Amino acid sequence: MHLKLRKTLLIFLSLILALVPISTFSSQKADAASKTVIIGSKNFTENLIIGEIYAQVLSDNGIKVQRKLNLAGTFVAHSALKKGSIDVYPEYTGTGYVDILKNKASHNDAKVLTTLNKSYAKWDLEWLKPTTANNSQALVITSAAAKKYNIKTFSNLAKQASKLRFASTAEFKGRADGLSGLQKAYGGFNFKSTSIVDNGVRYNALFDDKADVTVGFTTDGQLTNKKLVLLTDNKKFYPHYFVAPVIRKAVLKSDPKVKTLLNKVDTKITTEQLQKLNAKVDVDHEKYQTVAKEFIEQNGLK
C-alpha cells in the first residue's frame, strides 16, 4: 500500500475512534459484568423455596436475576441447565448420583460429591458445597405409638411392627429400597395391617387415627407437628440426599461473587430449617416468596 494512502487511513481511523464516546466501552463492560443469572427449580414446595432464596439473595446483592422456577421435575431441570436455559437450580446429591448418572446408591458422601463434579464437568457444570440438609426417605410414627411401644429407631419399629398399622404408598411397597428392602436390612417389618394411600394424604392417615406409621421424607413440613416422630435409620439403610446448587461454570467465571453468595446460603440450610420452611407453605399456606424472604432476613443473608 502506498505510504501516503496508509497515513490517510490511519488518520481516518483515529478520527472515528475519537468520535466514539468512552461511555460506549464502559457500557459494554457493565453489560458483561451485570449478566443476568437465570434461577431454576423443580416443581415442589422445598425446591421452589430454595430456588427463590437463591434468586432473592443474588438480587439483594446487586446481581440481576431471572426466575424460571417450577420446572417439571429432575430431568427437565437438568436438561434446561445443560442447554443454558437456566444457570443454576437446587439439586440433591443422591438424585444426581443415582437418577442422573445411573449409579447405585452410595453411603460414601465424599465419593458421591467427587463423582458428581467429575461427571458433570463434561456438561461444564459444577456442584457447589452441599448443605447439611438431607431430604432422604423416612419412616414416621405417631408420638402416641412411639411412646406406647418405646419406638425411636427403624430397628425398634421392625420388632414392634406386628402391633402397628402401616400407611404405605403404592410405590414404596413395591420398590427394592421400600418395604422389601427394609425387611432384608432390618428383619421384621411385618405390620399388623398395610393400607395404600396417595402420597399427598399419607400424614392424614396418622392424624385421623387410620394408621400408626407411614413413609415420608426427612424434610417434610408435617414433621414439625409434635404428634409425629421421625424415626432414626440406625443402620443407615438410606443414603443421604443433600441439597446443593448445581451451576454453569460460565456463570462462576463471569461473576465469582455468585459462588460466594450461594455458598453462604448453604451454610444456613439444615434439615430442621427445611422442615420449618416447608411447613409454612404446605401447612400454614404462606407464599413461598414470603417464606424465602423471611428466611433471608432471619439468617443475615441480605
N, C-alpha and C positions, 0 to 999 in steps of 0.2 A: 504493500500500500504506500502511496506517495506520502512523504513526510508531512507536507502541508495539509493534506486531507486528514491524516491521522490526528494532527494537532486540532484541527477543526472539530472532529468527532469527540475528542476528549473534552474540549471546552463545552461542547453542546451537552454532553452527559453530565458534566459538573453543574451546569446551569439547571438541568432537570432535577438533579438530586437536591440542589439548594432550594428549589421551589417546593419540594415535598416537605410538609410540616413534620417536625420532630415528633409531634403527638401521634402521627400515624404509626411509627415504630413502637412508641410507648404503648399504644392501644393493642397492637399485635401481641406484645409481651404480656400485657394484662390479660388478654383473652386466653393465652396459653396457660397462665397461672391460675385463672379462675374457671378452669374446665368443670363443667357440671358433672357431679358424681351421681349415677343413677342407682338408687337403692331398690332392691327387690325383696320379696319374702314369699313364703308359701301361704297356703290358704287356710291356716288355722290360727286360733287366738294367740298362742305363745309366739309363733313366728311373726305374726303381724305386729305384736307389741315390740319385739326386739328390733324388727326392721324399722319401725317408727322411732325407736330410741336412737338407732344409728343415724337416721335422717335428721332428727332434731339436734343431736349433739354436733354433727358436722355443720349444720346450718347455723347454730348458735355460735360457732367458732369461725364464721366467715367463709365457709365453703358452700358453693352453690350446689344444691341437690335437686334431684327429680325423683319422685316416687313411682315405682311400678310394683306396688305391693299386691298381695292376694293372688299370686300366680298359682296355677292349678297343680300343686304337688311337686315332689322332688325332681322328677325328670324334666318337667317344664322349666323349673327354676335353673337347674343345672345347664340345660340347653341354652337358655337365654344368656347365662353367664359366659358360656363358651363362645357364643356368637357376638358378644359385646352389646346385646340389647339391654343388659343391666351390668353394673360394675361390681356389685357386692350383694350378698344376701346371707342370712344366718343359716348354717347347716349343722348337722350333728355328726360327730366323728364316726359313730357306728354306722350311720346311714351312708356316709361317703365310702367307708371301707367295705361294707357288705353289699349295699344296693347299687352303688355306682361302679365300684371296682370289682364287684363279684367275688370278694374274698370270703372265707369262712370267718365267722365272728371270732374276735380275739380279745383276751383279757389283758394283753400287754399294751398298755396305753401309749408308751413311748414308741413301740414298733408301729402301732396304728398311725400315729401322727407323722412319723418319718415316711411311712409308705404313702400316706396321703399326699404329702408335699412332693415327694419324688414322682409319683404318678400324675399328679395334677399339673406338674411343671410342663408336661407335653402340650397342655392347653394354655400355657402362660398364666396359670392361676396359682394363688398361694393361700394356704390356711394360716390365719393369724393364731396367736396363742389362745388355746381353748379356755373357756370359763371352767369353774368347778361345778357348774350346773349340769346335772345328769338327768336327762329325760329318758329313762330306761323303763322296761317292763316292771310292773309292780303287782303285789297282792295286797289287798286292803280288807280289813276286818272291822266289824263294829266294835266300838270300845266295850260294849256290854259283853260280847262274846269273848273278847280278848281278856277281859278281867275274870270272867267266869272260869275259863279254861287255862288261864295263865299262858297266853299265846303272844309271843313277841317276835318270833323268827319263823322263817319258812320251815325249819325242822320241827318246831313246836306245832305248827299247823298240820304238817304231814302226819304227825302222830294222832292229832285230835280230829282229823277231817271227818271221821265217821259220825261225829256228833253235830256236824255243821252242814248248812245248805249253801251251795255254791252257785252264784250267778255268773255264767260264762258267756262270752261272745262266741258265735259260731266259728270264727277264725281261730280263736285261742284254743278251743277244744281240739281242733284238728292239726294244729301246727306242731312241728318237731320241737320247737322251743316253747310250746304251750304246755298243756296238762300232761301229755305223754312224756315230754322231756323232763318235767319236774318229777314225775313218778320214777323215772330212771335215775335221776340225780339224787333224790332225797328218800326214795321209797315212800310207801303210804300214799297220801293224797287221794284216798278213796272216800269221797264225800257221801254224806247221808243222802243227798239228792243234788242233782245238777239241772239247772234251768238255763235256757238260751235266751239272752236278751240283746237288744240292739245296743250298739256302742254308746249312743247318746243318753241312754237311760239306765245304765248299769248301776250307778250310785243310787238311783231312786229305789232299786230293789232292796238296798240296805236300809235306806231311810224309811221305807214303807213296811219293813219287817217281813219281806218276802224272801230274804236271803241273809246269810251271815257274813259271807265272803264274796268278793268279786275281784276281777282283774282290772288293773288300771295302769297309769304311768306315774312315775315318781314326782313329776312337777304338776300334776292335776290340781286345779284350784280347789276342788272339793275337799282336798286333804287338809285344808285349814280348819275344817269343821271338827270340833272336839269329839263328835260322835263316831269318828273314824280313826283307825290306827293303821299307819303304813308299816308293813312287816319288813324285817331285815332279812335280806337274801344272804344268810350267813355262810353258805357255801359258794357264794359268788357265781351262781348259775348264769346270771345275765351280765353281759359286758356293759361297759359304760357308753353312753351316748352324750358326750359333752358338746355343748353348743359353742360355735365359733364362727367368726366372719370368714367367708371364702371370697377372695377379691382378685380382680385382674391385676397382674403385675404392672401393667402400663399405668394404672392409677397410682400405684405406690411410687413409681418413678416420677410421675408428673407432680405429685404433691406428697412428700413423706409425712406431712402433718396428719394425713388421713389415718395412717397406721398408728401413730401415737395416740390419737383420739379414740380409735376403736379398741386398742389395747387397754386403754384406761377404762372404757366401758366394761370390758370383760372382767376386770378385777372386782367389779361391783355386783356381778350377776351370779347368784348362787341358786341351788335347788330350792331352798326355802323362799328366796325372793321371787322366783318364778311361780311358785305355788300362790303367793300373795297377789302377784300381778294378774295371774290367770283368774283368780277368784274375783277380783274387782270387775273383770269383764264378764266372765261366764256365770258368776253367782250374783254379783251386785249390779250387773248390766250397765257398767260405766263404759264410755267410749275408750277404745284402745289408745287413741291420740292423747286423751286426758291422762290416762294411766301412765303412759310413757313420759309425759311432761312432768308429772308429779315425781316419778322415779328419778328423773334427771335432777330436779331441784333438790330432792332429799339426799342425793348422793354427791352433790357438789360437782356435777359434770358439765355445768354451763361454762 
